[in-house]
Amino acid sequence: MNAAEELISRARHGRFGELLPDLLAMAGRADGSRDEAWEAAAAAIQILFWQDRFAEAADLAEQLIAQDGPLGGELCDQDVPFRQAFLAAELYADRPAAPRLVAAAEHVPAGRNLGEELLWVAEELPARPLAELLPCPFKWGGEAGTPERGTEDLLAADYAALTPADRQLLWQNLLNANAFDLAHTLAETSGEAPDRFATCLWMAGWYAVRGDLARGEQLLLAAHGRWWPYMKWDAIPDAPVLQPTLRQVVTDRVRAQYLTRPIGPEAEKNA
């Protein structure tokens, strides 16, 4: 674990606001490890999202890529949360994303993932709603499909008697089919929230579009305990504050829980 990852781990103890300045300082140091710099920047961008500082997050991504992209290091193998920073700045800070995406890609050596992803997003923007290019673009308010075979039997069974694997399969099948009404009934009868972070977000968004903000808030609070970082630099989940639908249920209580309580492996250590 390098210095950036150690700092990010400390932040995941619920110290995001306190340690953001340290992450920003590490991201901006020209004399330090460049791998540590981009990891610190990635975590800082996620925290800035939660503070609604979208213009600053995009500026940080732009500056980092301009400085370190030409070096061809590990930064060039990434894409998130850097591309999201440009998109969020357009959506919430009136900073057009497409020209910045293209300009940033020019700093990345040809054939590297970061440059290709930035250009792909820029090309997709004219034809797709911006929210579809952000994390967790579920079809909230859309039609429900038919859940996979076997789901009906799982719904009819005693939920408390189901194995963890069967519960996981049940929730996943409902999400895949966008069958929110069935999921709502299951949550009500079982008294349980879904077992996966993404499924909680899916249900929270549905409650948002239905106008049931209190239940949406509860699902985001439940999701907090189900999140796990994908990468060592992954500090805090950003979909709740990036997706417009989910932002409707990101209350002060939700922000406080995500920003001030241990999350992921750090929460597990404290359990």
Stockholm file with secondary structure:
# STOCKHOLM 1.0

chainA/1-271         MNAAEELISRARHGRFGELLPDLLAMAGRADGSRDEAWEAAAAAIQILFWQDRFAEAADLAEQLIAQDGPLGGELCDQDVPFRQAFLAAELYADRPAAPRLVAAAEHVPAGRNLGEELLWVAEELPARPLAELLPCPFKWGGEAGTPERGTEDLLAADYAALTPADRQLLWQNLLNANAFDLAHTLAETSGEAPDRFATCLWMAGWYAVRGDLARGEQLLLAAHGRWWPYMKWDAIPDAPVLQPTLRQVVTDRVRAQYLTRPIGPEAEKNA
#=GR chainA/1-271 SS CCHHHHHHHHHTTTCHHHHHHHHHHHHHCSSSCHHHHHHHHHHHHHHHHHTTCHHHHHHHHHHHHHHHGGGTSGGGGCCTTHHHHHHHHHHHHCCCSHHHHHHHHTTSCTTCHHHHHHHHHHHHGGGSCGGGGSSCCCCTTSCCCCCCTTHHHHHHSCGGGSCHHHHHHHHHHHHHTTCHHHHHHHHHHHCCCCSSHHHHHHHHHHHHHHTCHHHHHHHHHHHHTTCCCSSTTCCSCCHHHHSHHHHTTCCHHHHHHHHHSCCTHHHHHHC
#=GC SS_cons         CCHHHHHHHHHTTTCHHHHHHHHHHHHHCSSSCHHHHHHHHHHHHHHHHHTTCHHHHHHHHHHHHHHHGGGTSGGGGCCTTHHHHHHHHHHHHCCCSHHHHHHHHTTSCTTCHHHHHHHHHHHHGGGSCGGGGSSCCCCTTSCCCCCCTTHHHHHHSCGGGSCHHHHHHHHHHHHHTTCHHHHHHHHHHHCCCCSSHHHHHHHHHHHHHHTCHHHHHHHHHHHHTTCCCSSTTCCSCCHHHHSHHHHTTCCHHHHHHHHHSCCTHHHHHHC
//
